Structure formats: C-alpha cells, structure tokens
Amino acid sequence: MIGESTKKIAIRGVLLAGFALFWPSLGVAEETVCIQCHGAQEGYLGEPVALWRDSIHAENGNSCHGCHGGDPTDFEMAMSPERGFVGVPDEEDIPAFCGRCHVGVKDDYLQSAHGQALGEGGPTCVTCHGNHAVKKASSDLINPQDCSRCHEYGRAEEIKAAVVGTDQLISGLNQDLDKLHRLGIRTKELQGKVFAQRNEFHRLFHSVDVDQIKAKTAGFEKELGTVRERIDEISGEFGQRKLWGGIAVALLLALGVLFTLMRKTYQEEE
C-alpha cells in the first residue's frame, strides 16, 4: 500500500510537471539566449533587456526574437540571417517592422499626417510607444509632454478628449469581465468582443484625424454598450442566485437548529 504522504508527493509532482508544460502559453516570456547574453552586459548592450522587462511585449510573452528574428535557443545562431535575424531597422523601415504584427495600425499610420511625414522628421511607432520599453496602447499616450516634442498639443488634446471616455469604458468592461471570470462565469465571448472593439478603436487613434475620430467613436460606444448591458444582466442573475443560495443555507441552518432542539427535547422526555 502506498502511504498517504507518498500519494500527495506524487500528485504534487504531476501538477508541477503540468504547470511547467503549459507555462510558456500563459503569456510569460521565456529566458532566451538573447536575454541571457545581453542581460549580463552593461551599458547600451544590456539596457534593452532591462527596458523590455517592464514592457507590454514582455507582459504578453513577446521576446527579442519576436521582433528581431534569429534563433533564441542557440548562442551561435542567435543572430544568424539564416535563422531569420533581421537586426535593427532603419528609421523609415520602422512602420513595416512593427507592422508585421500590427497590420491595421500600420495601414492607418501610413495614411495619416504622421505617416506622410515619414523620413522627413515625422514620428514613427517608437516615437510614441518606445522601442524596448514598449508602452501599452491607451489614451494616456496622448499627453502634453510627449506630443509637444513635435508640435503644439492643441490638436492632440482634441483627439484625446474625443477618445478618453471610450477608452475608459473599455478598461471598465475588461475589469468587470475579469471579476466575472474569477467567479467561474464564462466570459470568453464577451471578452473577445471587447478585445476586437479595443483593437479597432486604437487603430482609429493612428489616423490623427479629429473629425474622423469624433464621427466613429459613437459607433464604438454603441457596440460596447451592448457588452455593458450583458454584463449587468449576468451580474444581476448571479446576484439573485447568490441571494437564493444564502436563503437556502439559512433555511438549512434553521432546520438543523430546530432538529437539534427537537432531538434534545425528545431525549429529555425519555
């Protein structure tokens, strides 16, 4: 017979093995040879790793090779063109470089006033988002300090005023959906809808066209409003179930107390 402690150790080992197997899929970036090598160096060669660790790329599991290519498992071939290494892009190639993943954003950027000034002092993706310390896309990136590096803040302020409410709505929906998910409620479909709307909405930022942004923002708010209604419905249903569950527990406790008193009374009579 296997002892109880031995069984627990075996079960724990299986759980840990399963966790290790699926860990890469949880959005955590792996410690590649690129990170090991550059992370051990000082100065400009090591700086990108420290910046990257606090980035949205690192948070979502996108490591060095996701942008620069190469073999992240082999020290000798890490920077080999044969393994797809592309290195650092020239300034004019940055939109195409980032656009390999952010396709829609790249298209909107190239058609915008920013994109039309590419190669003539106009901003590229890294001007606003950073290169290694890549910032999460949000209306917070539209601010006097950053925008006024290139031009007056007035036009950018109009754009922020038009989008900040919808951006906050998206954040609120995501927070509420996370809460419902932690309660065990299926939210995948609603989360997917918010994610898609968020991506399309953030594409709109890159047009830097105030009139277009104002005209289309209402449509996004309408679509997101249907998600809010569904969240409220689910929360209401969950609240009712919780209420009736509490009532049922209270009744069972009351019955338990009543049964105990009746039994005690019966025993005393005997």
C-alpha positions as CSV (number, residue, x, y, z in Angstrom):
1,M,0.0,0.0,0.0
2,I,1.2,3.5,-0.9
3,G,1.3,5.8,2.1
4,E,-0.9,9.0,2.1
5,S,2.2,11.3,2.1
6,T,3.7,9.4,-0.9
7,K,0.4,9.9,-2.8
8,K,0.4,13.6,-2.0
9,I,4.0,13.9,-3.2
10,A,3.2,12.1,-6.4
11,I,0.1,14.2,-7.1
12,R,2.1,17.4,-6.4
13,G,4.8,16.3,-8.9
14,V,2.2,15.7,-11.6
15,L,0.7,19.1,-11.1
16,L,4.1,20.8,-11.2
17,A,5.0,19.0,-14.3
18,G,1.8,20.0,-16.0
19,F,2.3,23.6,-14.9
20,A,5.8,23.6,-16.3
21,L,4.5,22.1,-19.6
22,F,1.9,24.9,-20.1
23,W,3.8,27.8,-18.6
24,P,5.0,29.2,-22.0
25,S,1.4,29.6,-23.1
26,L,0.5,31.8,-20.1
27,G,1.8,35.0,-21.8
28,V,5.2,34.9,-19.8
29,A,8.3,35.5,-22.0
30,E,10.9,32.8,-21.9
31,E,14.5,33.4,-20.8
32,T,16.1,33.1,-24.3
33,V,19.8,33.1,-25.1
34,C,19.3,36.7,-26.3
35,I,18.2,37.8,-22.8
36,Q,20.8,35.7,-21.1
37,C,23.6,37.3,-23.1
38,H,22.5,40.9,-23.3
39,G,21.1,40.8,-19.7
40,A,24.6,40.0,-18.4
41,Q,26.2,43.0,-20.2
42,E,26.5,46.6,-19.1
43,G,25.8,49.8,-21.0
44,Y,23.9,50.0,-24.2
45,L,24.2,46.3,-24.9
46,G,22.4,45.3,-21.7
47,E,20.0,48.3,-21.5
48,P,17.4,46.8,-23.9
49,V,16.8,43.8,-21.6
50,A,16.1,46.0,-18.6
51,L,13.7,48.2,-20.6
52,W,12.0,45.3,-22.2
53,R,11.2,43.6,-18.9
54,D,8.7,46.3,-18.0
55,S,7.1,46.5,-21.5
56,I,3.8,45.3,-22.8
57,H,5.7,43.0,-25.1
58,A,7.3,41.1,-22.1
59,E,3.9,41.1,-20.3
60,N,2.3,39.3,-23.4
61,G,5.2,36.9,-23.9
62,N,6.8,38.6,-26.9
63,S,10.6,38.3,-26.6
64,C,13.6,39.6,-28.6
65,H,13.2,37.1,-31.4
66,G,9.6,38.1,-31.9
67,C,10.8,41.4,-33.4
68,H,14.4,40.9,-34.4
69,G,14.2,37.3,-35.5
70,G,17.1,34.8,-35.1
71,D,17.3,31.6,-33.1
72,P,16.5,32.2,-29.4
73,T,17.7,28.7,-28.4
74,D,21.3,28.8,-29.9
75,F,24.0,31.2,-28.8
76,E,26.0,30.7,-32.0
77,M,23.0,31.1,-34.4
78,A,21.0,33.7,-32.4
79,M,22.0,36.5,-34.8
80,S,22.2,34.4,-38.0
81,P,20.3,35.7,-41.1
82,E,19.9,32.0,-41.9
83,R,17.6,31.8,-38.9
84,G,15.7,34.9,-39.8
85,F,17.7,37.5,-37.8
86,V,16.8,41.0,-39.2
87,G,18.5,43.2,-36.6
88,V,17.6,46.8,-36.0
89,P,15.5,48.6,-38.8
90,D,16.4,51.9,-40.3
91,E,14.0,54.8,-39.3
92,E,12.0,54.6,-42.5
93,D,11.6,50.9,-42.1
94,I,10.2,51.0,-38.5
95,P,6.5,51.1,-39.5
96,A,6.9,48.0,-41.7
97,F,9.0,46.3,-39.0
98,C,6.3,46.8,-36.3
99,G,3.5,46.3,-38.9
100,R,4.4,42.7,-39.3
101,C,2.2,42.2,-36.2
102,H,0.2,45.4,-36.0
103,V,-1.0,45.3,-39.6
104,G,-4.1,47.5,-39.3
105,V,-2.4,50.1,-37.2
106,K,0.5,50.3,-39.8
107,D,-2.0,51.0,-42.6
108,D,-3.8,53.7,-40.7
109,Y,-0.5,55.3,-39.6
110,L,0.9,55.4,-43.2
111,Q,-2.3,57.2,-44.4
112,S,-2.1,59.7,-41.6
113,A,-0.3,63.1,-41.3
114,H,2.3,61.3,-39.2
115,G,2.9,58.6,-41.8
116,Q,3.0,61.1,-44.6
117,A,5.9,62.8,-42.9
118,L,7.9,59.5,-42.6
119,G,11.5,60.1,-43.5
120,E,11.1,63.9,-43.1
121,G,11.2,64.2,-39.4
122,G,7.8,62.7,-38.7
123,P,7.2,60.4,-35.8
124,T,7.4,56.6,-36.1
125,C,5.9,53.9,-33.9
126,V,8.8,54.1,-31.4
127,T,8.5,57.9,-31.0
128,C,5.2,57.4,-29.1
129,H,5.4,53.8,-27.9
130,G,9.1,53.4,-27.2
131,N,11.3,50.7,-28.7
132,H,12.2,48.2,-26.0
133,A,10.2,49.7,-23.1
134,V,7.1,49.4,-25.3
135,K,4.1,51.1,-23.7
136,K,0.6,49.7,-23.6
137,A,-1.7,51.4,-26.1
138,S,-4.1,53.8,-24.4
139,S,-5.2,57.4,-24.4
140,D,-2.6,58.0,-21.8
141,L,0.0,58.1,-24.6
142,I,-1.7,61.3,-25.8
143,N,-0.3,63.9,-23.4
144,P,1.3,67.4,-23.5
145,Q,4.8,66.2,-22.5
146,D,5.1,63.7,-25.4
147,C,3.0,65.3,-28.1
148,S,4.6,68.7,-27.7
149,R,8.0,67.3,-28.5
150,C,7.0,67.6,-32.2
151,H,4.1,70.1,-32.3
152,E,1.7,72.1,-30.2
153,Y,-0.6,70.0,-28.0
154,G,-3.9,71.6,-29.2
155,R,-4.9,69.1,-31.9
156,A,-3.7,66.1,-29.9
157,E,-5.8,67.4,-27.0
158,E,-8.9,67.4,-29.2
159,I,-8.2,63.8,-30.1
160,K,-7.7,62.8,-26.5
161,A,-11.0,64.5,-25.5
162,A,-12.8,62.5,-28.2
163,V,-11.4,59.1,-27.2
164,V,-10.7,59.1,-23.5
165,G,-14.3,58.3,-22.4
166,T,-14.5,55.3,-24.7
167,D,-11.0,54.1,-23.7
168,Q,-12.1,54.3,-20.0
169,L,-15.3,52.3,-20.9
170,I,-13.2,49.6,-22.4
171,S,-11.0,49.4,-19.3
172,G,-14.0,49.2,-17.1
173,L,-15.6,46.4,-19.2
174,N,-12.4,44.4,-19.0
175,Q,-12.2,44.8,-15.2
176,D,-15.8,43.7,-14.8
177,L,-15.3,40.7,-17.1
178,D,-12.2,39.6,-15.2
179,K,-14.2,39.7,-12.0
180,L,-17.0,37.5,-13.5
181,H,-14.4,35.1,-14.9
182,R,-12.8,34.7,-11.4
183,L,-16.3,33.8,-10.2
184,G,-16.4,30.9,-12.7
185,I,-18.7,32.6,-15.2
186,R,-18.0,32.0,-18.9
187,T,-16.9,35.4,-20.4
188,K,-14.8,34.3,-23.4
189,E,-17.3,35.5,-26.0
190,L,-17.7,38.9,-24.4
191,Q,-14.0,39.3,-23.7
192,G,-13.4,38.6,-27.4
193,K,-15.9,41.2,-28.5
194,V,-14.3,43.8,-26.2
195,F,-10.8,42.9,-27.4
196,A,-11.8,43.2,-31.1
197,Q,-13.5,46.6,-30.4
198,R,-10.5,47.8,-28.5
199,N,-8.1,46.9,-31.3
200,E,-10.3,48.7,-33.9
201,F,-10.7,51.7,-31.7
202,H,-7.0,52.0,-31.1
203,R,-6.4,51.8,-34.8
204,L,-8.6,54.9,-35.1
205,F,-6.1,56.8,-32.9
206,H,-3.4,56.5,-35.5
207,S,-5.4,58.3,-38.2
208,V,-4.8,61.5,-36.1
209,D,-7.9,62.8,-37.9
210,V,-10.0,64.7,-35.3
211,D,-13.2,64.7,-37.4
212,Q,-12.9,61.0,-38.3
213,I,-12.3,60.0,-34.7
214,K,-15.3,62.0,-33.5
215,A,-17.5,60.6,-36.2
216,K,-16.6,56.9,-35.5
217,T,-16.3,57.0,-31.7
218,A,-20.1,56.9,-31.2
219,G,-20.3,53.7,-33.1
220,F,-17.8,52.0,-30.8
221,E,-19.6,53.2,-27.8
222,K,-22.8,51.7,-29.1
223,E,-21.2,48.3,-29.7
224,L,-19.5,48.4,-26.3
225,G,-22.9,49.4,-24.7
226,T,-24.3,46.0,-25.7
227,V,-21.5,44.3,-23.8
228,R,-22.2,46.5,-20.7
229,E,-25.9,45.5,-20.8
230,R,-25.0,41.8,-21.0
231,I,-22.5,42.2,-18.1
232,D,-25.2,43.9,-16.0
233,E,-27.7,41.1,-16.8
234,I,-25.1,38.4,-15.8
235,S,-24.3,40.3,-12.6
236,G,-28.0,40.6,-11.8
237,E,-28.6,36.9,-12.4
238,F,-25.5,36.0,-10.3
239,G,-26.7,38.3,-7.5
240,Q,-30.1,36.6,-7.5
241,R,-28.5,33.1,-7.4
242,K,-26.3,34.3,-4.5
243,L,-29.3,35.6,-2.7
244,W,-31.3,32.5,-3.1
245,G,-28.3,30.4,-2.2
246,G,-27.9,32.4,1.0
247,I,-31.5,31.9,1.8
248,A,-31.3,28.2,1.2
249,V,-28.2,28.0,3.5
250,A,-30.0,30.0,6.2
251,L,-33.1,27.6,6.0
252,L,-30.8,24.6,6.2
253,L,-29.1,26.0,9.3
254,A,-32.5,26.9,10.8
255,L,-33.7,23.3,10.2
256,G,-30.6,22.0,11.7
257,V,-31.1,24.0,14.8
258,L,-34.7,23.0,15.0
259,F,-33.9,19.4,14.6
260,T,-31.3,19.6,17.3
261,L,-33.8,21.2,19.7
262,M,-36.4,18.7,18.9
263,R,-34.0,15.8,19.5
264,K,-32.8,17.3,22.7
265,T,-36.4,17.8,23.9
266,Y,-37.2,14.2,23.0
267,Q,-34.2,12.9,24.9
268,E,-35.2,14.9,28.0
269,E,-38.7,13.5,27.9
270,E,-37.3,10.0,27.8
